[in-house]
Amino acid sequence: MDGTLANTAKITIPACVKVAHEYGLTPPAESAVMGTIGIGALDFYRKLFPGVDEATLPSLARRIFTLEKEKSRELAADLLFPEVAELLANLTQAGIALAIASTGETAHVDSVLTVTGIKHLFTDIKCNTNDKTGQLQALKESFQGYEMWMVGDKPKDSGAARANNIPSIGVGYGFSTPAELDGFDTIANSVAEIYTILGVNING
């Protein structure tokens, strides 16, 4: 979800910078935040704010989440990458079922999907665990007998797809580096390219 559907850097970077100042910490660089988005639970904060004691991390995380929610309500659908809302609606109209496999916490995933107005388009939503392989395995069982594709932007996405024998699409328009896309079966450098890869014709 983060880095493929939603440009959550728009909410996470300012939140992390503000909270760093509030807690007397060194603000993380934008590139560091973008490179860390997608790491689940408190590990995200441990990596961005090394040295912060474990007792402080939960309150720091809650403060950042509060600021993220405030900013996401302000942005609403503009939090999505351009053309993503249309992509999801068109795929649904074409009879393609959509699901989420995210390592993000449930509250974060639900907040982003809700404020952007796309939650209703997904048949199933898996989140709140770092076990991406297990998430895909569960989805594969739910959609047994159907062709599946995994769309992601990090090695954990391509690795989970490979472990489940699911073809993968790496998106080059989000937070990923070229090296992080090496493990994907094919690359979409724009949202429009996803239609072509999936063989979906939206022009009738």
N, C-alpha and C positions, 0 to 999 in steps of 0.2 A: 504494500500500500504506500508506505513512505518511499518516495523516490521513483515510483512507477505511476501511481495515480495522483497522489497529492505532493505538492512541493512544500512539505512541512518545514523545510529550512526557513520559510517565511515567518513561522511562529516560534521555532525552536531557537534560532540564533539570537533574536532580541531577548527572549526569555532567559537564556543562559547568561548573556552579557549583563542583564539587569540584576539577576540573582547573584552573580559573581561579585558585583559591586556591593550589594546588600550584605553579603557574607564576608566581605573583605578579602575576596579571592582574586586571583589573576584571571581576567576574562579570557575564555578560549578563543582561538582564531576561528574565523568563519570556516576555513577549510577543515579545521579539526572537528567542528560540529557536524559538517556535512559528511565527513568521513566516518563519523561515529553513529549517525542516524541509522537505525536498523538493529543496533545492539540492544537486546532486551533488558528490561527491569533495571535494577540498580547498577548493573555493569556499565551501562551508558554513562552514568554520573561518575562512577569510579574512574573511568578512562578520561573523562573531560576534566575532572577535578581531583587529580592524584594528591594523596596526602590528607584529604578530608576524612575525619574519623567516621567510623561506621555509624555511630550514634547520631551524627548530624545528617547523613545522607538522606534518610527518609523525609525529614522536614524540608531539605533543599529540593528534593524531587517533587514534593507536593507543591511547593511554591512555584517551581518552573511549570508544572502542569496547570496550575491556576492561571498563570500568565499566558500560556499557550491557548487555553480555552478562550480567554478574553479576546486574544488576537484572532483566533479562528472564527469567532462569531462576527467579528468586524469584517473579515475577508469573505466569509461564506463560500460560495462556489468559486471565487477567485483563488482559493487555496489549491484548487486542482491545476494540474498542468494544462496548457491550452489544448482543446479538442478532446480531452479525456471524457467529459460528460457526454459528448456526442458519440464517442466511440462506444461507451458502455450501453447507451440507449440503442444504438444501431445493432450491436451484437445481440442484445436481448430481443430486439424485434426480429432478428434473423433466426431466432430459436436457439441461441447459444446460451447455456446456463453459465453463470458467473459465480465464483467463490473467492474468498480471501484466505490466504495463509500468511499470517503475520506474527513476528516475534514480539510485537508491541503489546503493551498491557491493554486489558479489555477496555478500561475507561478511555484511554487514548484513541484506540481504534474506533470505538463507538462514537466518540466526540467528533472525530474527523469525518467519518462517514455520514453522521447526522447533519452537521452544519453545512456540508457540501451538497446535501440533498441526494446522495446516491445509495444510501444504505438499502433502500427497498429493491435495488436491482440485483442484489446478491442472494443466491439460494442458500449458501452456507458461509459461515464466518468462523475461521479458526484463528485463535490468537492466545496471548498470555503464556507462551512457552518458547524456549529456545530450540525445541525439537522440530525444526522445519521438515525433516524427513518424515517424522511421525505424523505431522499435520497432513502432508501430501498423501501418505499411506491411507489415512482416514478418509480423505476426500476421494481417493481412487476407489475405495470400497463403496463409498456412497454413490459414485457415478459409474459403477461397474458396468462394463459393456459399451461405454461411450468413449470416443476419442477425447483425449485431454491434452492441453498445452499448459505449461507453466510460464508465466511472464514475471520476470524479476530483474534485479540489477546488481546482485551481490553473489559471491561464490557460494554462500550457503544456499541460495536459491537454485543455482545450476547443479550444485552437488545433491540437493534433495531430489531434484527432478531426475537426475541420472540414477540415483539409488532406487527410484520407483519406476524406472524405464518410461519416463514421460518426456517428450520433446520439449525443449525450452527456448524461450525468446528472451534475449537480454536487451533492455532498453538503454539506448545511448543518450537519451535526452534528459536524464535525471542526475543522480549524484555519483554514478559509477565512474571509475577510471577505465581506460582501455584494458588494463591488465585484469581488472575484476570481471570483465565481460568475456575473457578468453574461454571459460568453460561452457558457455552457452552454445546451443546447436546453431542458432541463427541470431542476427542482431537487427533490431529496429531502431534506426536513428531518429525516427519521428513517429508520432502516433499514427499517421496515415499508412506507414509501412506495415503496421500490424494487420490491417485489413488484407493486404496482399499476401502476407505470410499465411494467414488463416484461410485464404481463399474466399473471402467475403466481399461480395459486390454490392455496394450501397446505392449504386446508380440504376438499379433495376436491370 
